[in-house]
């Protein structure tokens, strides 16, 4: 931070957006999806393009380098540098104009591809450079890297679909880069711009022969600067194509004009199976002759890893036959559905002509599985585009490393190239993973290495040199999609020759003579294996940590906590803005601090000592985690399984040990201990809700928002007068009466008990052996970091329920956060067989009923309920794949129409929404989709939500009462009785 104070002071005076110079914020921007880490001097998140240009001007005056940044998903280190980082993604993300008739649009560089396509879809258009990171990749970043996507066989690369760009040079000159005649006649540009354009066109003419000789003749060539855009044979020349792929080193993009295409109407997939990887690669050159829009590779390793990831297991089971060594997913998208089906038929015939059959020996074993159903196609696409994260989900020190990731070779050489590449890996004591764009001869190839080890770093360099030499032999490209950055720029001279590299340097010098824009990329780079630039530098150490949960599935310090934190590869799936649940706080704030990736980076830096002593329990760490609602979506939706909710427990425990508890922590954490007492004095306990003075005092001293009414205690809590209900010969179940439903909403437990009894079950509600307070899962204690107290509560529960679990009795709960604690945190606190048995037998109410119904055992006399039910799913239900049973259970009711709200977290999230400092964020989360959907619902529509917090948020935000599924089913029973 030496001499940074002047820059920071001037930025704060001139910019209304975020100016971040603290070490925690800088650490969050020190990495991208590569293995590099460079701590920036500071970060600016401008609100307007004028502010972005002002930041550039101030940095130039201060002699500081500037790196523009979008989603930060670059795999080669393009978006890390030691100067000022300018983050375009939060505010500079608008669709500026759209010409539907001519199929063009103009966008700001920070717009995310998926967000753009959502806006275009209503007009029947899309931008087809469909990169796997489409949910978080920005158009500016895609232009910077010359991204390609899976369907470039039909649609081309980013360069092919960029019509023009507006950008500022490092000196502040604003220029329009587009198509120009070689004589520059009638080009509207300032004189300095015309001179720059003339110099570039002259360079193109001078070097045309060298470019023709040296540039690879493959589509997937994104290395270096696009000098071929300047040569006379491409006249009129599009100067925007020189900026595409320049990785922020030439100019500061302010807007991009894009070419659009009609949305794909019909498509089908043929999943080609191969018993031999070599044969799959050899077949690719033949499959493309059927003119598919994509042929994507999935290798054996990716299939095996996908089978262990909950979100991908179903689609693999549905579409993968036998034990293939490789799959080639062939996609056809003709306008006529019949043409697509004919293409699938031709694909099967071609596979047979190539000698493949289901009954053949392994080398020629194979065939085609047709996928016509759109939902399955979407599931396959999600799996395929998650290839990187799936590969990175290995729970070991060594991970697949990106450095020969993008080599592209002509298709006739693909089989020999991959076979020789595997031999190189084996020679250096490793193996590789391969997936992605077989149709382009551009496979994402990643050898498994541990870059904490010097020997593996040396192996990486040797592999790179040997692989690039082989690529040169095949006249391929060493940089085929993800750009150059820090990892590949060093090899330009070996690939292009000294003269072309001198041309690159001339271009950089002419655009940016003071080397202010993202230096070290493309021109004059450092060595790719300079460990001082690595995320895991030679001095990277993590001392032994005291942890409170079981992390033994991972390697490293803290019983594996280190390995769990390091699973985050920065690919940024948590930055998606729609679909699923992850990450609700980021969706509300768009801050890097509030996304799972940002939190994981902060944890890694903290436990490795890079944020100073005691960082794990610091105020800054709590600020980092403040808006984490412990929704557990990352546990399910992060393909590498970064479980931030569980990691937050570790931070809370460390903080509680070091700093003690706040009054709010005590009120929340110890709720199960005082709930019974509060119920006896309910009017007094609830006085706070009706007293503005008490509300204000609670906000001041306990941090509980005066804008919230707390759940009301009641005297008639759920106190069953027996331990067993239902017929003596009925199938046994245990009903877990959680603290929230017991103390606040006993109607839900009453309804669940009635439904189970009327269905003929023998329902046990066992009292704890000590006959003291009711059983509790410890959830509230965990939320305050009080792990010992949570373990104590769970010990009581295990002692009580173990005899039932031992004989296979289901343990049924109503509150998702409580019941699922038995499936999640309990095994992390106790590894004994009794705990494992209880965890295995724990089911949500709907899960149990649906399981019984599907087995033909559910005998429930449900009556018709004409009307509609609108469901909001609890985050934990979604995280554990337990939400679909809610829909299925409601569909058991005759004549009830069931619709699901596509929502993320409700925002209440236990005690989160009650916090004075988190109330606004809570409401922002709720307003993203949940509350608007409820407000739009007709008065007669039933609103259904299983979570206590969800129901309270809906009530607070819409004044609509939401019901637990158990109560809706009980209403259906009432309907049947009335009818009779």
Secondary structure, DSSP 4 states (H G I P E B T S, - for coil): -TT-HHHHHHHHHH-SSEEE-SHHHHHHTSB-SSSBB---SEEEE-SSHHHHHHHHHHHHHTT--EEEESS---SSSTT--SSEEEE-TTT---EEEEETTTTEEEE-TT-BHHHHHHHHHTTTEE-----TTTTT-BHHHHHHHT---TTHHHH--TGGGEEEEEEE-TTS-EEEE-EE-TT-TT----HHHHHHHHHHHHHHHHTHHHHHHHS-SSS----S--GGGGSGGGPSEETHHHHTTSTTSS-EEEEEEEE-EEPP---EEEEEEES-HHHHHHHHHHHGGG--SEEEEEEHHHHHHHHTSHHHHHHHHHH--S--SEEEEEEE--SSHHHHHHHHHHHHHHHHHTT-BTTS-GGGBEEEEEE--HHHHHHHHHHHHTHHHHHTT--SS-EEE-SSTT-B--GGGHHHHHHHHHHHHHHTT--EEEEEEGGGTEEEEEEEE-TTSHHHHHHHHHHHHHHHHHHHHTT-BS-SSS--HHHHGGGHHHHH-HHHHHHHHHHHHHH-TT--BSTTSSSSPPPTT-GGGBSS-TT--------SS--TTS-STGGGHHHHHTT--S--GGG-SSSSS--HHHHHH--GGGSHHHHHHHHHHHHTTTT-TTGGGSHHHHHHHTT-----HHHHHSTT---HHHHHHHHHHHHHHHH---HHHHHHHTHHHHHHHHHHTHHHHTHHHH-HHHHHHHHHHH-B-TT-PPPPP-SS----S-SEES-TTSPEEEEE--HHHHHT-HHHHHHHHHHHHHTT-EEE-PPPTT-SSPP---HHHHHTT-HHHHHHHHHHHHHHHHHHHHTT-EEEES-HHHHTTTTTHHHHH--SHHHHHHHHHEEEHHHHHHHHHHTT-----PPP--EEEEEE--HHHHHTT-SHHHHHHHTTSTTEEEEE---S--S-TTTGGGBTTTHHHHHHHHHHTHHHHHHHS-TTSEEEE--HHHHHHHHHHHS--EE-HHHHHHHHHHHHHHH-
